[in-house]
Amino acid sequence: MSHTKAQLADLVQVTLKQPHTHGGQPHKEGDKLKVRPDQVKRLKKHGKID
């Protein structure tokens, strides 16, 4: 998936509080990810971030 500059500017950095698979890659608690605002909502809903 390619991103435009506007899309990249909209990404939010989050810190995981639980293990999570993102983009097909496993990540552990404490890892930092850059995600879209809609993904932030979903991660919060599932208790993966604060």
C-alpha distance matrix in Angstrom:
0.0 3.8 6.7 10.1 13.2 14.3 11.4 11.8 15.5 15.3 14.2 17.2 18.4 20.1 22.4 22.5 26.0 25.3 23.3 19.9 16.9 13.6 10.3 12.9 14.9 18.4 19.5 23.2 25.2 25.2 21.7 19.8 16.2 14.3 13.2 13.1 16.7 16.4 15.4 18.5 20.6 19.6 20.1 23.5 24.5 24.2 26.0 23.3 23.8 26.7
3.8 0.0 3.8 6.8 9.9 11.6 9.4 9.7 13.3 13.8 13.3 16.7 18.2 20.5 23.1 23.8 27.5 27.2 25.5 22.2 19.6 16.0 13.1 16.0 17.4 20.8 21.4 24.9 26.8 26.2 22.7 20.3 16.8 14.4 13.7 13.4 16.9 17.3 16.8 19.4 21.8 21.4 21.9 24.9 26.3 26.3 27.8 25.1 25.1 27.6
6.7 3.8 0.0 3.8 6.6 7.9 5.7 6.2 9.6 10.3 10.3 13.9 15.8 18.5 21.4 22.7 26.3 26.6 25.3 22.2 20.1 16.4 14.1 17.5 18.6 21.6 21.6 24.8 26.1 25.2 21.8 19.0 15.6 12.5 11.8 11.1 14.4 15.4 15.3 17.5 20.0 20.2 20.7 23.3 25.0 25.4 26.7 24.1 23.5 25.7
10.1 6.8 3.8 0.0 3.8 5.3 5.1 6.3 8.6 10.0 11.2 15.0 17.2 20.3 23.5 25.1 28.8 29.4 28.4 25.4 23.6 19.8 17.8 21.3 22.2 25.0 24.8 27.8 28.9 27.6 24.4 21.3 18.0 14.6 14.1 12.7 15.4 16.9 17.5 19.2 21.6 22.4 23.0 25.3 27.1 27.9 29.1 26.6 25.6 27.4
13.2 9.9 6.6 3.8 0.0 3.8 5.4 5.1 6.1 8.7 10.3 13.8 15.9 19.4 22.6 24.8 28.4 29.5 28.8 26.2 24.8 21.0 19.5 23.1 23.4 26.0 25.2 27.9 28.6 26.8 23.8 20.4 17.6 14.1 14.2 13.1 15.4 17.6 18.2 19.3 21.9 23.2 23.5 25.4 27.6 28.6 29.3 26.8 25.3 26.7
14.3 11.6 7.9 5.3 3.8 0.0 3.8 5.5 5.1 6.4 9.1 12.5 15.5 18.7 22.2 24.4 27.8 29.0 28.7 26.0 24.9 21.1 20.0 23.7 24.3 26.6 25.7 28.3 28.6 26.9 24.2 20.7 17.8 14.1 13.4 11.5 13.0 15.3 16.6 17.5 19.7 21.3 22.0 23.6 25.6 27.0 27.8 25.7 24.1 25.2
11.4 9.4 5.7 5.1 5.4 3.8 0.0 3.8 5.4 5.1 6.8 10.5 13.4 16.2 19.7 21.5 24.9 25.8 25.4 22.5 21.3 17.5 16.4 20.1 20.9 23.2 22.5 25.2 25.7 24.4 21.6 18.3 15.0 11.3 10.2 8.2 10.4 12.3 13.2 14.6 16.9 18.1 18.8 20.7 22.6 23.8 24.7 22.6 21.3 22.8
11.8 9.7 6.2 6.3 5.1 5.5 3.8 0.0 3.8 5.4 5.4 9.0 11.1 14.4 17.7 19.7 23.3 24.4 23.9 21.3 20.2 16.5 15.6 19.3 19.4 21.6 20.5 23.1 23.6 22.0 19.0 15.6 12.7 9.0 9.2 8.6 11.3 13.7 13.7 14.6 17.6 18.7 18.6 20.6 23.0 23.8 24.3 21.8 20.3 21.8
15.5 13.3 9.6 8.6 6.1 5.1 5.4 3.8 0.0 3.8 5.6 8.4 10.9 14.4 17.9 20.4 23.8 25.4 25.4 23.1 22.6 19.0 18.6 22.4 22.2 24.0 22.5 24.6 24.6 22.6 20.1 16.4 14.0 10.3 10.6 9.6 11.0 14.2 14.7 14.8 17.6 19.5 19.4 20.7 23.3 24.6 24.7 22.5 20.4 21.3
15.3 13.8 10.3 10.0 8.7 6.4 5.1 5.4 3.8 0.0 3.8 6.5 9.9 12.8 16.5 18.7 21.9 23.5 23.7 21.3 20.9 17.5 17.4 21.2 21.4 23.0 21.5 23.6 23.3 21.7 19.4 15.9 13.2 9.5 8.5 6.6 7.4 10.5 11.5 11.6 14.0 16.1 16.4 17.5 19.9 21.5 21.9 20.0 18.0 18.8
14.2 13.3 10.3 11.2 10.3 9.1 6.8 5.4 5.6 3.8 0.0 3.8 6.7 9.6 13.2 15.3 18.6 20.1 20.1 17.8 17.5 14.1 14.4 18.1 18.0 19.3 17.7 19.8 19.7 18.1 15.7 12.2 9.4 5.7 5.1 4.8 6.8 9.9 9.6 9.5 12.7 14.3 13.9 15.4 18.1 19.1 19.3 17.0 15.1 16.5
17.2 16.7 13.9 15.0 13.8 12.5 10.5 9.0 8.4 6.5 3.8 0.0 3.8 6.4 10.1 12.6 15.7 17.6 18.2 16.4 17.0 14.1 15.3 18.8 18.1 18.7 16.5 17.9 17.2 15.4 13.6 10.1 8.0 5.3 5.3 6.1 6.6 10.0 9.2 7.8 11.2 13.1 12.0 13.0 16.1 17.1 16.7 14.5 12.1 13.1
18.4 18.2 15.8 17.2 15.9 15.5 13.4 11.1 10.9 9.9 6.7 3.8 0.0 3.8 7.0 10.0 13.2 15.3 15.9 14.7 15.6 13.2 14.9 17.9 16.5 16.7 14.0 15.0 14.2 12.0 10.2 6.5 5.5 4.3 6.4 8.9 9.7 12.6 10.9 9.1 12.8 14.1 12.1 13.1 16.6 16.9 15.9 13.2 10.7 12.0
20.1 20.5 18.5 20.3 19.4 18.7 16.2 14.4 14.4 12.8 9.6 6.4 3.8 0.0 3.8 6.5 9.5 11.8 12.9 12.1 13.8 12.1 14.7 17.2 15.7 15.1 12.1 12.5 11.2 9.3 8.3 5.5 5.4 6.3 7.4 10.1 10.3 12.5 10.1 7.8 11.2 12.2 9.4 10.2 13.8 13.8 12.4 9.6 7.0 8.6
22.4 23.1 21.4 23.5 22.6 22.2 19.7 17.7 17.9 16.5 13.2 10.1 7.0 3.8 0.0 3.8 6.5 9.2 10.5 10.8 13.2 12.4 15.5 17.4 15.2 13.8 10.3 9.7 7.8 5.6 5.6 4.4 6.5 9.0 10.5 13.5 13.8 15.5 12.7 10.5 13.5 13.8 10.4 11.0 14.5 13.8 11.6 8.6 6.4 8.3
22.5 23.8 22.7 25.1 24.8 24.4 21.5 19.7 20.4 18.7 15.3 12.6 10.0 6.5 3.8 0.0 3.8 5.5 6.9 7.6 10.6 10.8 14.3 15.6 13.5 11.4 8.1 7.2 5.1 5.1 5.6 6.4 7.7 10.8 11.5 14.5 14.9 15.7 12.5 10.7 13.2 12.6 8.8 9.9 12.8 11.2 9.1 5.7 5.1 8.2
26.0 27.5 26.3 28.8 28.4 27.8 24.9 23.3 23.8 21.9 18.6 15.7 13.2 9.5 6.5 3.8 0.0 3.8 7.0 9.0 12.6 13.7 17.4 18.1 16.1 13.4 10.3 8.1 4.9 5.9 8.2 9.8 11.5 14.5 14.9 17.6 17.5 18.0 15.0 12.9 14.5 13.8 10.1 10.1 12.7 10.8 7.8 5.5 5.4 7.6
25.3 27.2 26.6 29.4 29.5 29.0 25.8 24.4 25.4 23.5 20.1 17.6 15.3 11.8 9.2 5.5 3.8 0.0 3.8 6.3 10.1 12.1 15.9 15.9 14.1 11.0 8.6 6.5 4.6 7.7 9.1 11.3 12.4 15.6 15.7 18.4 18.7 18.5 15.2 14.0 15.3 13.7 10.1 11.0 12.7 9.8 7.7 5.2 7.5 10.4
23.3 25.5 25.3 28.4 28.8 28.7 25.4 23.9 25.4 23.7 20.1 18.2 15.9 12.9 10.5 6.9 7.0 3.8 0.0 3.8 7.1 9.8 13.3 12.8 10.8 7.4 5.6 4.3 5.0 8.5 8.6 11.2 11.8 15.2 15.4 18.4 19.4 19.1 15.4 15.0 16.7 14.6 11.2 13.2 14.6 11.5 10.4 7.5 10.1 13.5
19.9 22.2 22.2 25.4 26.2 26.0 22.5 21.3 23.1 21.3 17.8 16.4 14.7 12.1 10.8 7.6 9.0 6.3 3.8 0.0 3.8 6.3 9.9 9.7 8.4 5.9 5.3 6.5 7.9 10.5 9.4 11.0 10.4 13.2 12.8 15.6 17.0 16.2 12.5 12.9 14.6 12.1 9.3 12.1 13.3 10.3 10.4 7.3 10.1 13.8
16.9 19.6 20.1 23.6 24.8 24.9 21.3 20.2 22.6 20.9 17.5 17.0 15.6 13.8 13.2 10.6 12.6 10.1 7.1 3.8 0.0 3.8 6.7 5.9 5.3 4.2 5.8 8.6 11.0 13.2 11.1 12.3 10.7 13.1 12.5 15.2 17.2 16.3 12.6 14.0 15.9 13.1 11.0 14.5 15.4 12.6 13.5 10.5 13.1 16.9
13.6 16.0 16.4 19.8 21.0 21.1 17.5 16.5 19.0 17.5 14.1 14.1 13.2 12.1 12.4 10.8 13.7 12.1 9.8 6.3 3.8 0.0 3.8 5.3 5.3 6.4 7.1 10.5 12.5 13.7 11.0 11.0 8.5 10.0 9.3 11.9 14.5 13.8 10.2 12.1 14.4 12.1 10.5 14.1 15.4 13.5 14.5 11.3 13.0 16.7
10.3 13.1 14.1 17.8 19.5 20.0 16.4 15.6 18.6 17.4 14.4 15.3 14.9 14.7 15.5 14.3 17.4 15.9 13.3 9.9 6.7 3.8 0.0 3.8 5.4 8.3 9.9 13.6 16.0 16.9 13.8 13.4 10.4 11.0 10.2 12.4 15.5 14.8 11.7 14.2 16.6 14.4 13.5 17.2 18.3 16.6 18.0 15.0 16.5 20.1
12.9 16.0 17.5 21.3 23.1 23.7 20.1 19.3 22.4 21.2 18.1 18.8 17.9 17.2 17.4 15.6 18.1 15.9 12.8 9.7 5.9 5.3 3.8 0.0 3.8 6.7 9.6 13.2 16.1 17.7 14.8 15.3 13.0 14.3 13.7 16.0 18.9 17.9 14.6 17.1 19.1 16.4 15.3 19.1 19.8 17.5 19.0 16.0 18.1 21.9
14.9 17.4 18.6 22.2 23.4 24.3 20.9 19.4 22.2 21.4 18.0 18.1 16.5 15.7 15.2 13.5 16.1 14.1 10.8 8.4 5.3 5.3 5.4 3.8 0.0 3.8 6.5 10.1 13.4 14.8 11.8 12.8 11.1 13.3 13.6 16.6 19.5 19.0 15.5 17.2 19.7 17.3 15.4 18.9 20.2 17.8 18.5 15.1 17.0 20.7
18.4 20.8 21.6 25.0 26.0 26.6 23.2 21.6 24.0 23.0 19.3 18.7 16.7 15.1 13.8 11.4 13.4 11.0 7.4 5.9 4.2 6.4 8.3 6.7 3.8 0.0 3.8 6.9 10.3 12.3 10.0 12.0 11.3 14.2 14.7 17.9 20.2 19.8 16.1 17.1 19.4 17.0 14.5 17.7 19.0 16.1 16.3 13.0 15.2 19.0
19.5 21.4 21.6 24.8 25.2 25.7 22.5 20.5 22.5 21.5 17.7 16.5 14.0 12.1 10.3 8.1 10.3 8.6 5.6 5.3 5.8 7.1 9.9 9.6 6.5 3.8 0.0 3.8 7.0 8.6 6.3 8.7 8.8 12.3 13.3 16.8 18.8 19.0 15.2 15.5 18.1 16.2 13.1 15.9 17.8 15.2 14.6 11.0 12.6 16.1
23.2 24.9 24.8 27.8 27.9 28.3 25.2 23.1 24.6 23.6 19.8 17.9 15.0 12.5 9.7 7.2 8.1 6.5 4.3 6.5 8.6 10.5 13.6 13.2 10.1 6.9 3.8 0.0 3.8 6.2 5.7 9.2 10.6 14.4 15.6 19.1 20.5 20.8 17.1 16.6 19.0 17.4 13.9 15.9 17.9 15.2 13.8 10.4 11.9 15.0
25.2 26.8 26.1 28.9 28.6 28.6 25.7 23.6 24.6 23.3 19.7 17.2 14.2 11.2 7.8 5.1 4.9 4.6 5.0 7.9 11.0 12.5 16.0 16.1 13.4 10.3 7.0 3.8 0.0 3.8 5.6 8.8 11.0 14.6 15.8 19.1 19.9 20.4 17.0 15.7 17.9 16.7 12.9 14.1 16.4 14.0 11.7 8.7 9.5 12.1
25.2 26.2 25.2 27.6 26.8 26.9 24.4 22.0 22.6 21.7 18.1 15.4 12.0 9.3 5.6 5.1 5.9 7.7 8.5 10.5 13.2 13.7 16.9 17.7 14.8 12.3 8.6 6.2 3.8 0.0 3.8 6.4 9.6 13.1 15.0 18.4 19.1 20.4 17.2 15.4 18.1 17.6 13.9 14.7 17.7 15.9 13.4 10.3 9.7 11.7
21.7 22.7 21.8 24.4 23.8 24.2 21.6 19.0 20.1 19.4 15.7 13.6 10.2 8.3 5.6 5.6 8.2 9.1 8.6 9.4 11.1 11.0 13.8 14.8 11.8 10.0 6.3 5.7 5.6 3.8 0.0 3.8 6.6 10.3 12.5 16.2 17.6 18.9 15.6 14.4 17.6 17.0 13.4 15.1 18.1 16.3 14.6 11.0 10.6 13.2
19.8 20.3 19.0 21.3 20.4 20.7 18.3 15.6 16.4 15.9 12.2 10.1 6.5 5.5 4.4 6.4 9.8 11.3 11.2 11.0 12.3 11.0 13.4 15.3 12.8 12.0 8.7 9.2 8.8 6.4 3.8 0.0 3.8 7.0 9.7 13.3 14.8 16.6 13.6 12.3 15.8 15.9 12.7 14.3 17.6 16.6 15.1 11.5 10.2 12.6
16.2 16.8 15.6 18.0 17.6 17.8 15.0 12.7 14.0 13.2 9.4 8.0 5.5 5.4 6.5 7.7 11.5 12.4 11.8 10.4 10.7 8.5 10.4 13.0 11.1 11.3 8.8 10.6 11.0 9.6 6.6 3.8 0.0 3.8 6.2 10.0 12.0 13.7 10.7 10.2 13.9 13.7 11.2 13.4 16.5 15.6 15.0 11.5 10.5 13.3
14.3 14.4 12.5 14.6 14.1 14.1 11.3 9.0 10.3 9.5 5.7 5.3 4.3 6.3 9.0 10.8 14.5 15.6 15.2 13.2 13.1 10.0 11.0 14.3 13.3 14.2 12.3 14.4 14.6 13.1 10.3 7.0 3.8 0.0 3.8 7.1 9.6 11.8 9.6 9.4 13.2 13.7 11.9 14.1 17.1 17.0 16.7 13.6 12.3 14.5
13.2 13.7 11.8 14.1 14.2 13.4 10.2 9.2 10.6 8.5 5.1 5.3 6.4 7.4 10.5 11.5 14.9 15.7 15.4 12.8 12.5 9.3 10.2 13.7 13.6 14.7 13.3 15.6 15.8 15.0 12.5 9.7 6.2 3.8 0.0 3.8 6.6 8.2 6.0 6.7 10.2 10.6 9.7 12.1 14.6 14.8 15.3 12.7 11.7 14.0
13.1 13.4 11.1 12.7 13.1 11.5 8.2 8.6 9.6 6.6 4.8 6.1 8.9 10.1 13.5 14.5 17.6 18.4 18.4 15.6 15.2 11.9 12.4 16.0 16.6 17.9 16.8 19.1 19.1 18.4 16.2 13.3 10.0 7.1 3.8 0.0 3.8 5.5 5.2 6.5 9.1 10.1 10.6 12.6 14.5 15.6 16.6 14.6 13.6 15.3
16.7 16.9 14.4 15.4 15.4 13.0 10.4 11.3 11.0 7.4 6.8 6.6 9.7 10.3 13.8 14.9 17.5 18.7 19.4 17.0 17.2 14.5 15.5 18.9 19.5 20.2 18.8 20.5 19.9 19.1 17.6 14.8 12.0 9.6 6.6 3.8 0.0 3.8 5.4 5.0 6.7 9.0 9.9 10.8 12.7 14.6 15.5 14.3 12.7 13.6
16.4 17.3 15.4 16.9 17.6 15.3 12.3 13.7 14.2 10.5 9.9 10.0 12.6 12.5 15.5 15.7 18.0 18.5 19.1 16.2 16.3 13.8 14.8 17.9 19.0 19.8 19.0 20.8 20.4 20.4 18.9 16.6 13.7 11.8 8.2 5.5 3.8 0.0 3.8 5.4 5.3 6.6 8.8 10.1 10.9 12.9 14.6 13.8 13.2 14.5
15.4 16.8 15.3 17.5 18.2 16.6 13.2 13.7 14.7 11.5 9.6 9.2 10.9 10.1 12.7 12.5 15.0 15.2 15.4 12.5 12.6 10.2 11.7 14.6 15.5 16.1 15.2 17.1 17.0 17.2 15.6 13.6 10.7 9.6 6.0 5.2 5.4 3.8 0.0 3.8 5.4 5.0 6.1 8.5 9.7 10.6 12.2 10.8 10.6 12.8
18.5 19.4 17.5 19.2 19.3 17.5 14.6 14.6 14.8 11.6 9.5 7.8 9.1 7.8 10.5 10.7 12.9 14.0 15.0 12.9 14.0 12.1 14.2 17.1 17.2 17.1 15.5 16.6 15.7 15.4 14.4 12.3 10.2 9.4 6.7 6.5 5.0 5.4 3.8 0.0 3.8 5.5 5.1 6.1 8.5 10.0 10.5 9.3 8.0 9.4
20.6 21.8 20.0 21.6 21.9 19.7 16.9 17.6 17.6 14.0 12.7 11.2 12.8 11.2 13.5 13.2 14.5 15.3 16.7 14.6 15.9 14.4 16.6 19.1 19.7 19.4 18.1 19.0 17.9 18.1 17.6 15.8 13.9 13.2 10.2 9.1 6.7 5.3 5.4 3.8 0.0 3.8 5.6 5.2 6.2 8.8 10.0 10.1 9.3 10.0
19.6 21.4 20.2 22.4 23.2 21.3 18.1 18.7 19.5 16.1 14.3 13.1 14.1 12.2 13.8 12.6 13.8 13.7 14.6 12.1 13.1 12.1 14.4 16.4 17.3 17.0 16.2 17.4 16.7 17.6 17.0 15.9 13.7 13.7 10.6 10.1 9.0 6.6 5.0 5.5 3.8 0.0 3.8 5.4 5.0 6.3 8.7 8.7 9.4 11.2
20.1 21.9 20.7 23.0 23.5 22.0 18.8 18.6 19.4 16.4 13.9 12.0 12.1 9.4 10.4 8.8 10.1 10.1 11.2 9.3 11.0 10.5 13.5 15.3 15.4 14.5 13.1 13.9 12.9 13.9 13.4 12.7 11.2 11.9 9.7 10.6 9.9 8.8 6.1 5.1 5.6 3.8 0.0 3.8 5.5 5.2 6.2 5.1 5.9 8.5
23.5 24.9 23.3 25.3 25.4 23.6 20.7 20.6 20.7 17.5 15.4 13.0 13.1 10.2 11.0 9.9 10.1 11.0 13.2 12.1 14.5 14.1 17.2 19.1 18.9 17.7 15.9 15.9 14.1 14.7 15.1 14.3 13.4 14.1 12.1 12.6 10.8 10.1 8.5 6.1 5.2 5.4 3.8 0.0 3.8 5.4 5.0 5.9 5.2 6.0
24.5 26.3 25.0 27.1 27.6 25.6 22.6 23.0 23.3 19.9 18.1 16.1 16.6 13.8 14.5 12.8 12.7 12.7 14.6 13.3 15.4 15.4 18.3 19.8 20.2 19.0 17.8 17.9 16.4 17.7 18.1 17.6 16.5 17.1 14.6 14.5 12.7 10.9 9.7 8.5 6.2 5.0 5.5 3.8 0.0 3.8 5.6 7.7 8.5 9.3
24.2 26.3 25.4 27.9 28.6 27.0 23.8 23.8 24.6 21.5 19.1 17.1 16.9 13.8 13.8 11.2 10.8 9.8 11.5 10.3 12.6 13.5 16.6 17.5 17.8 16.1 15.2 15.2 14.0 15.9 16.3 16.6 15.6 17.0 14.8 15.6 14.6 12.9 10.6 10.0 8.8 6.3 5.2 5.4 3.8 0.0 3.8 5.6 8.0 10.0
26.0 27.8 26.7 29.1 29.3 27.8 24.7 24.3 24.7 21.9 19.3 16.7 15.9 12.4 11.6 9.1 7.8 7.7 10.4 10.4 13.5 14.5 18.0 19.0 18.5 16.3 14.6 13.8 11.7 13.4 14.6 15.1 15.0 16.7 15.3 16.6 15.5 14.6 12.2 10.5 10.0 8.7 6.2 5.0 5.6 3.8 0.0 3.8 5.6 7.1
23.3 25.1 24.1 26.6 26.8 25.7 22.6 21.8 22.5 20.0 17.0 14.5 13.2 9.6 8.6 5.7 5.5 5.2 7.5 7.3 10.5 11.3 15.0 16.0 15.1 13.0 11.0 10.4 8.7 10.3 11.0 11.5 11.5 13.6 12.7 14.6 14.3 13.8 10.8 9.3 10.1 8.7 5.1 5.9 7.7 5.6 3.8 0.0 3.8 7.1
23.8 25.1 23.5 25.6 25.3 24.1 21.3 20.3 20.4 18.0 15.1 12.1 10.7 7.0 6.4 5.1 5.4 7.5 10.1 10.1 13.1 13.0 16.5 18.1 17.0 15.2 12.6 11.9 9.5 9.7 10.6 10.2 10.5 12.3 11.7 13.6 12.7 13.2 10.6 8.0 9.3 9.4 5.9 5.2 8.5 8.0 5.6 3.8 0.0 3.8
26.7 27.6 25.7 27.4 26.7 25.2 22.8 21.8 21.3 18.8 16.5 13.1 12.0 8.6 8.3 8.2 7.6 10.4 13.5 13.8 16.9 16.7 20.1 21.9 20.7 19.0 16.1 15.0 12.1 11.7 13.2 12.6 13.3 14.5 14.0 15.3 13.6 14.5 12.8 9.4 10.0 11.2 8.5 6.0 9.3 10.0 7.1 7.1 3.8 0.0
